[in-house]
Amino acid sequence: ELVPRVRGSLSRVGALIDRLISAAVYDPDAAIRATLFRALGAPDTPFRRGLAEQRRLRTIGLALLDESTEVRLLAVPLVGSLSTLNPAVALPMLRRLLLTLRRELGAEPPSPLRSTTRRRREEPPA
């Protein structure tokens, strides 16, 4: 009798986590999204493992592209902290974010050939 009750409780907790994540990502009000991400990203969050599940983490990752800077700034450390639990999902998302930011800032990728080529162009012809 205890096992079905525990399973039922876990199922309800999982459904609650899903609803919180959905609201944190899809709510039209940026203040609500930010508040929920603050709560989900708290270090003492008891359901951190549940947040790191692939489906949930992918949904959380959508906030990395949120229109609100505050939400994006709250989502980055959350996804980063969940990367220790599920690196296969979190790290590619963070990598894509870094590449996007680098492209938006106009930074060129580091390359040993690029610096060599630049030096050769600057040298006077012999």
ChimeraX commands (.cxc) that place a marker at each C-alpha (Angstrom):
marker #1 position 0.00,0.00,0.00 radius 0.5
marker #1 position 2.91,2.39,0.66 radius 0.5
marker #1 position 4.53,1.89,-2.77 radius 0.5
marker #1 position 1.48,3.06,-4.79 radius 0.5
marker #1 position 1.16,6.10,-2.49 radius 0.5
marker #1 position 4.82,7.00,-3.01 radius 0.5
marker #1 position 4.49,6.57,-6.78 radius 0.5
marker #1 position 1.39,8.76,-6.76 radius 0.5
marker #1 position 3.20,11.43,-4.76 radius 0.5
marker #1 position 6.20,11.35,-7.09 radius 0.5
marker #1 position 3.88,11.60,-10.06 radius 0.5
marker #1 position 2.20,14.68,-8.56 radius 0.5
marker #1 position 5.59,16.27,-7.80 radius 0.5
marker #1 position 6.71,15.60,-11.38 radius 0.5
marker #1 position 3.54,17.19,-12.73 radius 0.5
marker #1 position 4.12,20.23,-10.50 radius 0.5
marker #1 position 7.71,20.56,-11.74 radius 0.5
marker #1 position 6.46,20.38,-15.32 radius 0.5
marker #1 position 3.92,23.14,-14.67 radius 0.5
marker #1 position 6.51,25.37,-12.99 radius 0.5
marker #1 position 8.94,24.93,-15.88 radius 0.5
marker #1 position 6.20,25.62,-18.43 radius 0.5
marker #1 position 5.20,28.81,-16.64 radius 0.5
marker #1 position 8.86,29.86,-16.26 radius 0.5
marker #1 position 9.40,29.54,-20.01 radius 0.5
marker #1 position 6.05,30.35,-21.59 radius 0.5
marker #1 position 4.31,32.87,-19.31 radius 0.5
marker #1 position 3.76,36.16,-21.17 radius 0.5
marker #1 position 4.84,38.23,-18.15 radius 0.5
marker #1 position 8.65,38.51,-17.91 radius 0.5
marker #1 position 8.43,39.29,-14.17 radius 0.5
marker #1 position 6.68,35.96,-13.52 radius 0.5
marker #1 position 9.22,34.12,-15.67 radius 0.5
marker #1 position 12.08,35.74,-13.76 radius 0.5
marker #1 position 10.52,34.94,-10.36 radius 0.5
marker #1 position 10.07,31.30,-11.32 radius 0.5
marker #1 position 13.64,31.04,-12.61 radius 0.5
marker #1 position 14.90,32.55,-9.36 radius 0.5
marker #1 position 13.02,29.84,-7.46 radius 0.5
marker #1 position 14.10,27.02,-9.78 radius 0.5
marker #1 position 17.71,28.19,-9.67 radius 0.5
marker #1 position 17.92,28.43,-5.88 radius 0.5
marker #1 position 20.77,26.27,-4.58 radius 0.5
marker #1 position 18.51,24.53,-2.07 radius 0.5
marker #1 position 15.94,23.44,-4.68 radius 0.5
marker #1 position 14.96,19.93,-3.58 radius 0.5
marker #1 position 14.06,18.71,-7.06 radius 0.5
marker #1 position 17.28,19.57,-8.91 radius 0.5
marker #1 position 17.53,16.02,-10.32 radius 0.5
marker #1 position 14.03,16.35,-11.73 radius 0.5
marker #1 position 15.00,19.59,-13.46 radius 0.5
marker #1 position 17.96,17.85,-15.11 radius 0.5
marker #1 position 15.80,15.29,-16.90 radius 0.5
marker #1 position 16.26,15.62,-20.65 radius 0.5
marker #1 position 12.77,16.81,-21.56 radius 0.5
marker #1 position 12.64,19.35,-18.74 radius 0.5
marker #1 position 16.17,20.61,-19.28 radius 0.5
marker #1 position 15.49,21.16,-22.98 radius 0.5
marker #1 position 12.44,23.24,-22.06 radius 0.5
marker #1 position 14.48,25.23,-19.53 radius 0.5
marker #1 position 17.07,25.77,-22.26 radius 0.5
marker #1 position 14.53,27.73,-24.30 radius 0.5
marker #1 position 14.88,30.49,-21.71 radius 0.5
marker #1 position 18.48,31.01,-22.85 radius 0.5
marker #1 position 16.91,32.82,-25.82 radius 0.5
marker #1 position 14.22,34.67,-23.85 radius 0.5
marker #1 position 13.32,38.21,-24.88 radius 0.5
marker #1 position 13.97,39.37,-21.31 radius 0.5
marker #1 position 17.62,39.89,-20.41 radius 0.5
marker #1 position 16.83,39.20,-16.76 radius 0.5
marker #1 position 15.32,35.81,-17.58 radius 0.5
marker #1 position 18.30,34.91,-19.77 radius 0.5
marker #1 position 20.69,35.90,-16.99 radius 0.5
marker #1 position 18.79,33.68,-14.56 radius 0.5
marker #1 position 18.59,30.76,-17.00 radius 0.5
marker #1 position 22.33,30.59,-17.73 radius 0.5
marker #1 position 23.48,29.65,-14.21 radius 0.5
marker #1 position 20.56,27.24,-13.82 radius 0.5
marker #1 position 21.46,25.37,-17.00 radius 0.5
marker #1 position 25.12,25.55,-15.99 radius 0.5
marker #1 position 24.44,24.00,-12.60 radius 0.5
marker #1 position 22.29,21.29,-14.18 radius 0.5
marker #1 position 25.14,20.47,-16.56 radius 0.5
marker #1 position 26.82,18.49,-13.80 radius 0.5
marker #1 position 23.75,16.24,-13.66 radius 0.5
marker #1 position 23.05,16.01,-17.40 radius 0.5
marker #1 position 26.01,17.30,-19.43 radius 0.5
marker #1 position 24.85,15.63,-22.66 radius 0.5
marker #1 position 21.88,18.00,-22.83 radius 0.5
marker #1 position 23.11,21.12,-21.02 radius 0.5
marker #1 position 26.56,21.60,-22.53 radius 0.5
marker #1 position 25.47,21.75,-26.19 radius 0.5
marker #1 position 22.86,24.36,-25.24 radius 0.5
marker #1 position 25.48,26.47,-23.46 radius 0.5
marker #1 position 27.89,26.05,-26.36 radius 0.5
marker #1 position 25.26,27.27,-28.85 radius 0.5
marker #1 position 24.57,30.24,-26.60 radius 0.5
marker #1 position 28.26,31.16,-26.45 radius 0.5
marker #1 position 28.62,30.86,-30.23 radius 0.5
marker #1 position 25.54,33.03,-30.73 radius 0.5
marker #1 position 26.83,35.69,-28.33 radius 0.5
marker #1 position 30.26,35.67,-29.94 radius 0.5
marker #1 position 28.69,36.08,-33.39 radius 0.5
marker #1 position 26.45,38.93,-32.15 radius 0.5
marker #1 position 29.42,40.70,-30.60 radius 0.5
marker #1 position 31.38,40.36,-33.83 radius 0.5
marker #1 position 34.21,38.37,-32.31 radius 0.5
marker #1 position 36.09,36.11,-34.68 radius 0.5
marker #1 position 36.92,32.58,-33.63 radius 0.5
marker #1 position 40.45,32.12,-32.33 radius 0.5
marker #1 position 42.73,30.47,-34.82 radius 0.5
marker #1 position 46.48,30.00,-34.87 radius 0.5
marker #1 position 46.39,30.42,-38.67 radius 0.5
marker #1 position 44.60,33.74,-38.38 radius 0.5
marker #1 position 47.36,35.31,-36.27 radius 0.5
marker #1 position 50.07,33.92,-38.59 radius 0.5
marker #1 position 48.26,35.27,-41.64 radius 0.5
marker #1 position 47.85,38.66,-40.00 radius 0.5
marker #1 position 51.58,38.86,-39.21 radius 0.5
marker #1 position 52.50,37.93,-42.78 radius 0.5
marker #1 position 50.26,40.66,-44.17 radius 0.5
marker #1 position 51.83,43.25,-41.88 radius 0.5
marker #1 position 55.40,42.35,-42.87 radius 0.5
marker #1 position 56.80,44.56,-45.63 radius 0.5
marker #1 position 57.46,42.79,-48.93 radius 0.5
marker #1 position 61.05,41.64,-49.38 radius 0.5
marker link #1:1,2 radius 0.2
marker link #1:2,3 radius 0.2
marker link #1:3,4 radius 0.2
marker link #1:4,5 radius 0.2
marker link #1:5,6 radius 0.2
marker link #1:6,7 radius 0.2
marker link #1:7,8 radius 0.2
marker link #1:8,9 radius 0.2
marker link #1:9,10 radius 0.2
marker link #1:10,11 radius 0.2
marker link #1:11,12 radius 0.2
marker link #1:12,13 radius 0.2
marker link #1:13,14 radius 0.2
marker link #1:14,15 radius 0.2
marker link #1:15,16 radius 0.2
marker link #1:16,17 radius 0.2
marker link #1:17,18 radius 0.2
marker link #1:18,19 radius 0.2
marker link #1:19,20 radius 0.2
marker link #1:20,21 radius 0.2
marker link #1:21,22 radius 0.2
marker link #1:22,23 radius 0.2
marker link #1:23,24 radius 0.2
marker link #1:24,25 radius 0.2
marker link #1:25,26 radius 0.2
marker link #1:26,27 radius 0.2
marker link #1:27,28 radius 0.2
marker link #1:28,29 radius 0.2
marker link #1:29,30 radius 0.2
marker link #1:30,31 radius 0.2
marker link #1:31,32 radius 0.2
marker link #1:32,33 radius 0.2
marker link #1:33,34 radius 0.2
marker link #1:34,35 radius 0.2
marker link #1:35,36 radius 0.2
marker link #1:36,37 radius 0.2
marker link #1:37,38 radius 0.2
marker link #1:38,39 radius 0.2
marker link #1:39,40 radius 0.2
marker link #1:40,41 radius 0.2
marker link #1:41,42 radius 0.2
marker link #1:42,43 radius 0.2
marker link #1:43,44 radius 0.2
marker link #1:44,45 radius 0.2
marker link #1:45,46 radius 0.2
marker link #1:46,47 radius 0.2
marker link #1:47,48 radius 0.2
marker link #1:48,49 radius 0.2
marker link #1:49,50 radius 0.2
marker link #1:50,51 radius 0.2
marker link #1:51,52 radius 0.2
marker link #1:52,53 radius 0.2
marker link #1:53,54 radius 0.2
marker link #1:54,55 radius 0.2
marker link #1:55,56 radius 0.2
marker link #1:56,57 radius 0.2
marker link #1:57,58 radius 0.2
marker link #1:58,59 radius 0.2
marker link #1:59,60 radius 0.2
marker link #1:60,61 radius 0.2
marker link #1:61,62 radius 0.2
marker link #1:62,63 radius 0.2
marker link #1:63,64 radius 0.2
marker link #1:64,65 radius 0.2
marker link #1:65,66 radius 0.2
marker link #1:66,67 radius 0.2
marker link #1:67,68 radius 0.2
marker link #1:68,69 radius 0.2
marker link #1:69,70 radius 0.2
marker link #1:70,71 radius 0.2
marker link #1:71,72 radius 0.2
marker link #1:72,73 radius 0.2
marker link #1:73,74 radius 0.2
marker link #1:74,75 radius 0.2
marker link #1:75,76 radius 0.2
marker link #1:76,77 radius 0.2
marker link #1:77,78 radius 0.2
marker link #1:78,79 radius 0.2
marker link #1:79,80 radius 0.2
marker link #1:80,81 radius 0.2
marker link #1:81,82 radius 0.2
marker link #1:82,83 radius 0.2
marker link #1:83,84 radius 0.2
marker link #1:84,85 radius 0.2
marker link #1:85,86 radius 0.2
marker link #1:86,87 radius 0.2
marker link #1:87,88 radius 0.2
marker link #1:88,89 radius 0.2
marker link #1:89,90 radius 0.2
marker link #1:90,91 radius 0.2
marker link #1:91,92 radius 0.2
marker link #1:92,93 radius 0.2
marker link #1:93,94 radius 0.2
marker link #1:94,95 radius 0.2
marker link #1:95,96 radius 0.2
marker link #1:96,97 radius 0.2
marker link #1:97,98 radius 0.2
marker link #1:98,99 radius 0.2
marker link #1:99,100 radius 0.2
marker link #1:100,101 radius 0.2
marker link #1:101,102 radius 0.2
marker link #1:102,103 radius 0.2
marker link #1:103,104 radius 0.2
marker link #1:104,105 radius 0.2
marker link #1:105,106 radius 0.2
marker link #1:106,107 radius 0.2
marker link #1:107,108 radius 0.2
marker link #1:108,109 radius 0.2
marker link #1:109,110 radius 0.2
marker link #1:110,111 radius 0.2
marker link #1:111,112 radius 0.2
marker link #1:112,113 radius 0.2
marker link #1:113,114 radius 0.2
marker link #1:114,115 radius 0.2
marker link #1:115,116 radius 0.2
marker link #1:116,117 radius 0.2
marker link #1:117,118 radius 0.2
marker link #1:118,119 radius 0.2
marker link #1:119,120 radius 0.2
marker link #1:120,121 radius 0.2
marker link #1:121,122 radius 0.2
marker link #1:122,123 radius 0.2
marker link #1:123,124 radius 0.2
marker link #1:124,125 radius 0.2
marker link #1:125,126 radius 0.2
view
